[in-house]
C-alpha cells in the first residue's frame, strides 16, 4: 500500500516541480504587464515548492497533516478545473489532469489512513 502512495506522491512531485521550473525559466514576455509576469513566476515557485512537499511526504509518510493538506489542495484544484470547463472546450490533456487530481486523491487519503491504522500511528 505504501508503495502506491509513494508512487503517486512522486508523480505529483515531478509534475509540480516540472511545471514550476518551466514557468520560472520562461523568457520575460513584454506584451504582458510586469506585474502579471511577476505573479506567474511567484505561482510557479509555489508549484515547485509544493513538489518538494510531495517528495518530503513520500519519504516521511507519518506527516499526516501535510499529506492531507496536499491531497485536499489537489482535489480542490481538480474541482476548480472541472468547473472552469464551462468556459472553454476541454481537450484530452486537461481531462487527464483533472482526472489525476480528482480520482487518486480520495483513494490515496483512504489508503494512507489505513496504513496509519496498520502502523498504529
Phi and psi in radians as a Rosetta constraint file:
Dihedral C 1 N 2 CA 2 C 2 CIRCULARHARMONIC -1.123 0.35
Dihedral N 2 CA 2 C 2 N 3 CIRCULARHARMONIC -0.579 0.35
Dihedral C 2 N 3 CA 3 C 3 CIRCULARHARMONIC -1.141 0.35
Dihedral N 3 CA 3 C 3 N 4 CIRCULARHARMONIC -0.641 0.35
Dihedral C 3 N 4 CA 4 C 4 CIRCULARHARMONIC -1.183 0.35
Dihedral N 4 CA 4 C 4 N 5 CIRCULARHARMONIC -0.770 0.35
Dihedral C 4 N 5 CA 5 C 5 CIRCULARHARMONIC -1.026 0.35
Dihedral N 5 CA 5 C 5 N 6 CIRCULARHARMONIC -0.834 0.35
Dihedral C 5 N 6 CA 6 C 6 CIRCULARHARMONIC -1.103 0.35
Dihedral N 6 CA 6 C 6 N 7 CIRCULARHARMONIC -0.691 0.35
Dihedral C 6 N 7 CA 7 C 7 CIRCULARHARMONIC -0.988 0.35
Dihedral N 7 CA 7 C 7 N 8 CIRCULARHARMONIC -0.882 0.35
Dihedral C 7 N 8 CA 8 C 8 CIRCULARHARMONIC -1.185 0.35
Dihedral N 8 CA 8 C 8 N 9 CIRCULARHARMONIC -0.644 0.35
Dihedral C 8 N 9 CA 9 C 9 CIRCULARHARMONIC -1.109 0.35
Dihedral N 9 CA 9 C 9 N 10 CIRCULARHARMONIC -0.725 0.35
Dihedral C 9 N 10 CA 10 C 10 CIRCULARHARMONIC -1.189 0.35
Dihedral N 10 CA 10 C 10 N 11 CIRCULARHARMONIC -0.701 0.35
Dihedral C 10 N 11 CA 11 C 11 CIRCULARHARMONIC -1.033 0.35
Dihedral N 11 CA 11 C 11 N 12 CIRCULARHARMONIC -0.856 0.35
Dihedral C 11 N 12 CA 12 C 12 CIRCULARHARMONIC -1.068 0.35
Dihedral N 12 CA 12 C 12 N 13 CIRCULARHARMONIC -0.671 0.35
Dihedral C 12 N 13 CA 13 C 13 CIRCULARHARMONIC -1.103 0.35
Dihedral N 13 CA 13 C 13 N 14 CIRCULARHARMONIC -0.794 0.35
Dihedral C 13 N 14 CA 14 C 14 CIRCULARHARMONIC -1.101 0.35
Dihedral N 14 CA 14 C 14 N 15 CIRCULARHARMONIC -0.706 0.35
Dihedral C 14 N 15 CA 15 C 15 CIRCULARHARMONIC -1.124 0.35
Dihedral N 15 CA 15 C 15 N 16 CIRCULARHARMONIC -0.820 0.35
Dihedral C 15 N 16 CA 16 C 16 CIRCULARHARMONIC -1.173 0.35
Dihedral N 16 CA 16 C 16 N 17 CIRCULARHARMONIC -0.769 0.35
Dihedral C 16 N 17 CA 17 C 17 CIRCULARHARMONIC -1.152 0.35
Dihedral N 17 CA 17 C 17 N 18 CIRCULARHARMONIC -0.750 0.35
Dihedral C 17 N 18 CA 18 C 18 CIRCULARHARMONIC -1.090 0.35
Dihedral N 18 CA 18 C 18 N 19 CIRCULARHARMONIC -0.788 0.35
Dihedral C 18 N 19 CA 19 C 19 CIRCULARHARMONIC -1.080 0.35
Dihedral N 19 CA 19 C 19 N 20 CIRCULARHARMONIC -0.817 0.35
Dihedral C 19 N 20 CA 20 C 20 CIRCULARHARMONIC -1.109 0.35
Dihedral N 20 CA 20 C 20 N 21 CIRCULARHARMONIC -0.793 0.35
Dihedral C 20 N 21 CA 21 C 21 CIRCULARHARMONIC -1.114 0.35
Dihedral N 21 CA 21 C 21 N 22 CIRCULARHARMONIC -0.702 0.35
Dihedral C 21 N 22 CA 22 C 22 CIRCULARHARMONIC -1.103 0.35
Dihedral N 22 CA 22 C 22 N 23 CIRCULARHARMONIC -0.783 0.35
Dihedral C 22 N 23 CA 23 C 23 CIRCULARHARMONIC -1.226 0.35
Dihedral N 23 CA 23 C 23 N 24 CIRCULARHARMONIC -0.615 0.35
Dihedral C 23 N 24 CA 24 C 24 CIRCULARHARMONIC -1.137 0.35
Dihedral N 24 CA 24 C 24 N 25 CIRCULARHARMONIC -0.677 0.35
Dihedral C 24 N 25 CA 25 C 25 CIRCULARHARMONIC -1.555 0.35
Dihedral N 25 CA 25 C 25 N 26 CIRCULARHARMONIC 0.036 0.35
Dihedral C 25 N 26 CA 26 C 26 CIRCULARHARMONIC -1.094 0.35
Dihedral N 26 CA 26 C 26 N 27 CIRCULARHARMONIC 2.616 0.35
Dihedral C 26 N 27 CA 27 C 27 CIRCULARHARMONIC -1.223 0.35
Dihedral N 27 CA 27 C 27 N 28 CIRCULARHARMONIC 2.650 0.35
Dihedral C 27 N 28 CA 28 C 28 CIRCULARHARMONIC -1.108 0.35
Dihedral N 28 CA 28 C 28 N 29 CIRCULARHARMONIC 2.332 0.35
Dihedral C 28 N 29 CA 29 C 29 CIRCULARHARMONIC -1.867 0.35
Dihedral N 29 CA 29 C 29 N 30 CIRCULARHARMONIC 1.810 0.35
Dihedral C 29 N 30 CA 30 C 30 CIRCULARHARMONIC -1.209 0.35
Dihedral N 30 CA 30 C 30 N 31 CIRCULARHARMONIC -0.208 0.35
Dihedral C 30 N 31 CA 31 C 31 CIRCULARHARMONIC -1.318 0.35
Dihedral N 31 CA 31 C 31 N 32 CIRCULARHARMONIC -0.298 0.35
Dihedral C 31 N 32 CA 32 C 32 CIRCULARHARMONIC -1.863 0.35
Dihedral N 32 CA 32 C 32 N 33 CIRCULARHARMONIC 2.665 0.35
Dihedral C 32 N 33 CA 33 C 33 CIRCULARHARMONIC -1.069 0.35
Dihedral N 33 CA 33 C 33 N 34 CIRCULARHARMONIC 2.606 0.35
Dihedral C 33 N 34 CA 34 C 34 CIRCULARHARMONIC -0.953 0.35
Dihedral N 34 CA 34 C 34 N 35 CIRCULARHARMONIC -0.620 0.35
Dihedral C 34 N 35 CA 35 C 35 CIRCULARHARMONIC -1.105 0.35
Dihedral N 35 CA 35 C 35 N 36 CIRCULARHARMONIC -0.719 0.35
Dihedral C 35 N 36 CA 36 C 36 CIRCULARHARMONIC -1.137 0.35
Dihedral N 36 CA 36 C 36 N 37 CIRCULARHARMONIC -0.784 0.35
Dihedral C 36 N 37 CA 37 C 37 CIRCULARHARMONIC -1.046 0.35
Dihedral N 37 CA 37 C 37 N 38 CIRCULARHARMONIC -0.769 0.35
Dihedral C 37 N 38 CA 38 C 38 CIRCULARHARMONIC -1.105 0.35
Dihedral N 38 CA 38 C 38 N 39 CIRCULARHARMONIC -0.715 0.35
Dihedral C 38 N 39 CA 39 C 39 CIRCULARHARMONIC -1.144 0.35
Dihedral N 39 CA 39 C 39 N 40 CIRCULARHARMONIC -0.699 0.35
Dihedral C 39 N 40 CA 40 C 40 CIRCULARHARMONIC -1.081 0.35
Dihedral N 40 CA 40 C 40 N 41 CIRCULARHARMONIC -0.712 0.35
Dihedral C 40 N 41 CA 41 C 41 CIRCULARHARMONIC -1.184 0.35
Dihedral N 41 CA 41 C 41 N 42 CIRCULARHARMONIC -0.644 0.35
Dihedral C 41 N 42 CA 42 C 42 CIRCULARHARMONIC -1.094 0.35
Dihedral N 42 CA 42 C 42 N 43 CIRCULARHARMONIC -0.826 0.35
Dihedral C 42 N 43 CA 43 C 43 CIRCULARHARMONIC -1.107 0.35
Dihedral N 43 CA 43 C 43 N 44 CIRCULARHARMONIC -0.625 0.35
Dihedral C 43 N 44 CA 44 C 44 CIRCULARHARMONIC -1.095 0.35
Dihedral N 44 CA 44 C 44 N 45 CIRCULARHARMONIC -0.678 0.35
Dihedral C 44 N 45 CA 45 C 45 CIRCULARHARMONIC -1.162 0.35
Dihedral N 45 CA 45 C 45 N 46 CIRCULARHARMONIC -0.616 0.35
Dihedral C 45 N 46 CA 46 C 46 CIRCULARHARMONIC -1.107 0.35
Dihedral N 46 CA 46 C 46 N 47 CIRCULARHARMONIC -0.761 0.35
Dihedral C 46 N 47 CA 47 C 47 CIRCULARHARMONIC -0.986 0.35
Dihedral N 47 CA 47 C 47 N 48 CIRCULARHARMONIC -0.880 0.35
Dihedral C 47 N 48 CA 48 C 48 CIRCULARHARMONIC -1.087 0.35
Dihedral N 48 CA 48 C 48 N 49 CIRCULARHARMONIC -0.709 0.35
Dihedral C 48 N 49 CA 49 C 49 CIRCULARHARMONIC -1.139 0.35
Dihedral N 49 CA 49 C 49 N 50 CIRCULARHARMONIC -0.671 0.35
Dihedral C 49 N 50 CA 50 C 50 CIRCULARHARMONIC -1.097 0.35
Dihedral N 50 CA 50 C 50 N 51 CIRCULARHARMONIC -0.667 0.35
Dihedral C 50 N 51 CA 51 C 51 CIRCULARHARMONIC -1.047 0.35
Dihedral N 51 CA 51 C 51 N 52 CIRCULARHARMONIC -0.699 0.35
Dihedral C 51 N 52 CA 52 C 52 CIRCULARHARMONIC -1.130 0.35
Dihedral N 52 CA 52 C 52 N 53 CIRCULARHARMONIC -0.643 0.35
Dihedral C 52 N 53 CA 53 C 53 CIRCULARHARMONIC -1.120 0.35
Dihedral N 53 CA 53 C 53 N 54 CIRCULARHARMONIC -0.691 0.35
Dihedral C 53 N 54 CA 54 C 54 CIRCULARHARMONIC -1.066 0.35
Dihedral N 54 CA 54 C 54 N 55 CIRCULARHARMONIC -0.748 0.35
Dihedral C 54 N 55 CA 55 C 55 CIRCULARHARMONIC -1.106 0.35
Dihedral N 55 CA 55 C 55 N 56 CIRCULARHARMONIC -0.736 0.35
Dihedral C 55 N 56 CA 56 C 56 CIRCULARHARMONIC -1.046 0.35
Dihedral N 56 CA 56 C 56 N 57 CIRCULARHARMONIC -0.826 0.35
Dihedral C 56 N 57 CA 57 C 57 CIRCULARHARMONIC -1.181 0.35
Dihedral N 57 CA 57 C 57 N 58 CIRCULARHARMONIC -0.532 0.35
Dihedral C 57 N 58 CA 58 C 58 CIRCULARHARMONIC -1.047 0.35
Dihedral N 58 CA 58 C 58 N 59 CIRCULARHARMONIC -0.605 0.35
Dihedral C 58 N 59 CA 59 C 59 CIRCULARHARMONIC -1.798 0.35
Dihedral N 59 CA 59 C 59 N 60 CIRCULARHARMONIC -0.059 0.35
Dihedral C 59 N 60 CA 60 C 60 CIRCULARHARMONIC -2.286 0.35
Dihedral N 60 CA 60 C 60 N 61 CIRCULARHARMONIC 1.137 0.35
Dihedral C 60 N 61 CA 61 C 61 CIRCULARHARMONIC -1.140 0.35
Dihedral N 61 CA 61 C 61 N 62 CIRCULARHARMONIC -0.213 0.35
Dihedral C 61 N 62 CA 62 C 62 CIRCULARHARMONIC -1.368 0.35
Dihedral N 62 CA 62 C 62 N 63 CIRCULARHARMONIC -0.040 0.35
Dihedral C 62 N 63 CA 63 C 63 CIRCULARHARMONIC -1.368 0.35
Dihedral N 63 CA 63 C 63 N 64 CIRCULARHARMONIC 1.345 0.35
Dihedral C 63 N 64 CA 64 C 64 CIRCULARHARMONIC -1.115 0.35
Dihedral N 64 CA 64 C 64 N 65 CIRCULARHARMONIC -0.829 0.35
Dihedral C 64 N 65 CA 65 C 65 CIRCULARHARMONIC -1.078 0.35
Dihedral N 65 CA 65 C 65 N 66 CIRCULARHARMONIC -0.767 0.35
Dihedral C 65 N 66 CA 66 C 66 CIRCULARHARMONIC -1.167 0.35
Dihedral N 66 CA 66 C 66 N 67 CIRCULARHARMONIC -0.734 0.35
Dihedral C 66 N 67 CA 67 C 67 CIRCULARHARMONIC -1.020 0.35
Dihedral N 67 CA 67 C 67 N 68 CIRCULARHARMONIC -0.835 0.35
Dihedral C 67 N 68 CA 68 C 68 CIRCULARHARMONIC -1.172 0.35
Dihedral N 68 CA 68 C 68 N 69 CIRCULARHARMONIC -0.667 0.35
Dihedral C 68 N 69 CA 69 C 69 CIRCULARHARMONIC -1.035 0.35
Dihedral N 69 CA 69 C 69 N 70 CIRCULARHARMONIC -0.798 0.35
Dihedral C 69 N 70 CA 70 C 70 CIRCULARHARMONIC -1.119 0.35
Dihedral N 70 CA 70 C 70 N 71 CIRCULARHARMONIC -0.701 0.35
Dihedral C 70 N 71 CA 71 C 71 CIRCULARHARMONIC -1.161 0.35
Dihedral N 71 CA 71 C 71 N 72 CIRCULARHARMONIC -0.721 0.35
Dihedral C 71 N 72 CA 72 C 72 CIRCULARHARMONIC -1.124 0.35
Dihedral N 72 CA 72 C 72 N 73 CIRCULARHARMONIC -0.767 0.35
Dihedral C 72 N 73 CA 73 C 73 CIRCULARHARMONIC -1.064 0.35
Dihedral N 73 CA 73 C 73 N 74 CIRCULARHARMONIC -0.764 0.35
Dihedral C 73 N 74 CA 74 C 74 CIRCULARHARMONIC -1.101 0.35
Dihedral N 74 CA 74 C 74 N 75 CIRCULARHARMONIC -0.778 0.35
Dihedral C 74 N 75 CA 75 C 75 CIRCULARHARMONIC -1.125 0.35
Dihedral N 75 CA 75 C 75 N 76 CIRCULARHARMONIC -0.792 0.35
Dihedral C 75 N 76 CA 76 C 76 CIRCULARHARMONIC -1.088 0.35
Dihedral N 76 CA 76 C 76 N 77 CIRCULARHARMONIC -0.714 0.35
Dihedral C 76 N 77 CA 77 C 77 CIRCULARHARMONIC -1.029 0.35
Dihedral N 77 CA 77 C 77 N 78 CIRCULARHARMONIC -0.714 0.35
Dihedral C 77 N 78 CA 78 C 78 CIRCULARHARMONIC -1.151 0.35
Dihedral N 78 CA 78 C 78 N 79 CIRCULARHARMONIC -0.703 0.35
Dihedral C 78 N 79 CA 79 C 79 CIRCULARHARMONIC -1.101 0.35
Dihedral N 79 CA 79 C 79 N 80 CIRCULARHARMONIC -0.793 0.35
Dihedral C 79 N 80 CA 80 C 80 CIRCULARHARMONIC -1.108 0.35
Dihedral N 80 CA 80 C 80 N 81 CIRCULARHARMONIC -0.728 0.35
Dihedral C 80 N 81 CA 81 C 81 CIRCULARHARMONIC -1.084 0.35
Dihedral N 81 CA 81 C 81 N 82 CIRCULARHARMONIC -0.745 0.35
Dihedral C 81 N 82 CA 82 C 82 CIRCULARHARMONIC -1.116 0.35
Dihedral N 82 CA 82 C 82 N 83 CIRCULARHARMONIC -0.739 0.35
Dihedral C 82 N 83 CA 83 C 83 CIRCULARHARMONIC -1.118 0.35
Dihedral N 83 CA 83 C 83 N 84 CIRCULARHARMONIC -0.638 0.35
Dihedral C 83 N 84 CA 84 C 84 CIRCULARHARMONIC -1.176 0.35
Dihedral N 84 CA 84 C 84 N 85 CIRCULARHARMONIC -0.248 0.35
Dihedral C 84 N 85 CA 85 C 85 CIRCULARHARMONIC -1.101 0.35
Dihedral N 85 CA 85 C 85 N 86 CIRCULARHARMONIC -0.244 0.35
Dihedral C 85 N 86 CA 86 C 86 CIRCULARHARMONIC -1.216 0.35
Dihedral N 86 CA 86 C 86 N 87 CIRCULARHARMONIC -0.280 0.35
Dihedral C 86 N 87 CA 87 C 87 CIRCULARHARMONIC -1.651 0.35
Dihedral N 87 CA 87 C 87 N 88 CIRCULARHARMONIC -0.251 0.35
Dihedral C 87 N 88 CA 88 C 88 CIRCULARHARMONIC -2.724 0.35
Dihedral N 88 CA 88 C 88 N 89 CIRCULARHARMONIC 2.738 0.35
Dihedral C 88 N 89 CA 89 C 89 CIRCULARHARMONIC -1.256 0.35
Dihedral N 89 CA 89 C 89 N 90 CIRCULARHARMONIC 2.332 0.35
Dihedral C 89 N 90 CA 90 C 90 CIRCULARHARMONIC -1.285 0.35
Dihedral N 90 CA 90 C 90 N 91 CIRCULARHARMONIC 2.603 0.35
Dihedral C 90 N 91 CA 91 C 91 CIRCULARHARMONIC -2.057 0.35
Dihedral N 91 CA 91 C 91 N 92 CIRCULARHARMONIC 3.026 0.35
Dihedral C 91 N 92 CA 92 C 92 CIRCULARHARMONIC -1.058 0.35
Dihedral N 92 CA 92 C 92 N 93 CIRCULARHARMONIC -0.705 0.35
Dihedral C 92 N 93 CA 93 C 93 CIRCULARHARMONIC -1.124 0.35
Dihedral N 93 CA 93 C 93 N 94 CIRCULARHARMONIC -0.757 0.35
Dihedral C 93 N 94 CA 94 C 94 CIRCULARHARMONIC -1.144 0.35
Dihedral N 94 CA 94 C 94 N 95 CIRCULARHARMONIC -0.754 0.35
Dihedral C 94 N 95 CA 95 C 95 CIRCULARHARMONIC -1.063 0.35
Dihedral N 95 CA 95 C 95 N 96 CIRCULARHARMONIC -0.738 0.35
Dihedral C 95 N 96 CA 96 C 96 CIRCULARHARMONIC -1.079 0.35
Dihedral N 96 CA 96 C 96 N 97 CIRCULARHARMONIC -0.751 0.35
Dihedral C 96 N 97 CA 97 C 97 CIRCULARHARMONIC -1.152 0.35
Dihedral N 97 CA 97 C 97 N 98 CIRCULARHARMONIC -0.745 0.35
Dihedral C 97 N 98 CA 98 C 98 CIRCULARHARMONIC -1.063 0.35
Dihedral N 98 CA 98 C 98 N 99 CIRCULARHARMONIC -0.773 0.35
Dihedral C 98 N 99 CA 99 C 99 CIRCULARHARMONIC -1.130 0.35
Dihedral N 99 CA 99 C 99 N 100 CIRCULARHARMONIC -0.621 0.35
Dihedral C 99 N 100 CA 100 C 100 CIRCULARHARMONIC -1.171 0.35
Dihedral N 100 CA 100 C 100 N 101 CIRCULARHARMONIC -0.444 0.35
Dihedral C 100 N 101 CA 101 C 101 CIRCULARHARMONIC -1.541 0.35
Dihedral N 101 CA 101 C 101 N 102 CIRCULARHARMONIC -0.563 0.35
Dihedral C 101 N 102 CA 102 C 102 CIRCULARHARMONIC -1.595 0.35
Dihedral N 102 CA 102 C 102 N 103 CIRCULARHARMONIC -0.616 0.35
Dihedral C 102 N 103 CA 103 C 103 CIRCULARHARMONIC -1.500 0.35
Dihedral N 103 CA 103 C 103 N 104 CIRCULARHARMONIC -0.920 0.35
Dihedral C 103 N 104 CA 104 C 104 CIRCULARHARMONIC -1.194 0.35
Dihedral N 104 CA 104 C 104 N 105 CIRCULARHARMONIC -0.508 0.35
Dihedral C 104 N 105 CA 105 C 105 CIRCULARHARMONIC -1.084 0.35
Dihedral N 105 CA 105 C 105 N 106 CIRCULARHARMONIC -0.831 0.35
Dihedral C 105 N 106 CA 106 C 106 CIRCULARHARMONIC -1.174 0.35
Dihedral N 106 CA 106 C 106 N 107 CIRCULARHARMONIC -0.555 0.35
Dihedral C 106 N 107 CA 107 C 107 CIRCULARHARMONIC -1.161 0.35
Dihedral N 107 CA 107 C 107 N 108 CIRCULARHARMONIC -0.763 0.35
Dihedral C 107 N 108 CA 108 C 108 CIRCULARHARMONIC -1.120 0.35
Dihedral N 108 CA 108 C 108 N 109 CIRCULARHARMONIC -0.682 0.35
Dihedral C 108 N 109 CA 109 C 109 CIRCULARHARMONIC -1.012 0.35
Dihedral N 109 CA 109 C 109 N 110 CIRCULARHARMONIC -0.850 0.35
Dihedral C 109 N 110 CA 110 C 110 CIRCULARHARMONIC -1.086 0.35
Dihedral N 110 CA 110 C 110 N 111 CIRCULARHARMONIC -0.796 0.35
Dihedral C 110 N 111 CA 111 C 111 CIRCULARHARMONIC -1.078 0.35
Dihedral N 111 CA 111 C 111 N 112 CIRCULARHARMONIC -0.741 0.35
Dihedral C 111 N 112 CA 112 C 112 CIRCULARHARMONIC -1.119 0.35
Dihedral N 112 CA 112 C 112 N 113 CIRCULARHARMONIC -0.745 0.35
Dihedral C 112 N 113 CA 113 C 113 CIRCULARHARMONIC -1.082 0.35
Dihedral N 113 CA 113 C 113 N 114 CIRCULARHARMONIC -0.735 0.35
Dihedral C 113 N 114 CA 114 C 114 CIRCULARHARMONIC -1.168 0.35
Dihedral N 114 CA 114 C 114 N 115 CIRCULARHARMONIC -0.657 0.35
Dihedral C 114 N 115 CA 115 C 115 CIRCULARHARMONIC -1.096 0.35
Dihedral N 115 CA 115 C 115 N 116 CIRCULARHARMONIC -0.727 0.35
Dihedral C 115 N 116 CA 116 C 116 CIRCULARHARMONIC -1.089 0.35
Dihedral N 116 CA 116 C 116 N 117 CIRCULARHARMONIC -0.723 0.35
Dihedral C 116 N 117 CA 117 C 117 CIRCULARHARMONIC -1.122 0.35
Dihedral N 117 CA 117 C 117 N 118 CIRCULARHARMONIC -0.772 0.35
Dihedral C 117 N 118 CA 118 C 118 CIRCULARHARMONIC -1.065 0.35
Dihedral N 118 CA 118 C 118 N 119 CIRCULARHARMONIC -0.628 0.35
Dihedral C 118 N 119 CA 119 C 119 CIRCULARHARMONIC -1.482 0.35
Dihedral N 119 CA 119 C 119 N 120 CIRCULARHARMONIC -0.125 0.35
Dihedral C 119 N 120 CA 120 C 120 CIRCULARHARMONIC 1.284 0.35
Dihedral N 120 CA 120 C 120 N 121 CIRCULARHARMONIC 0.487 0.35
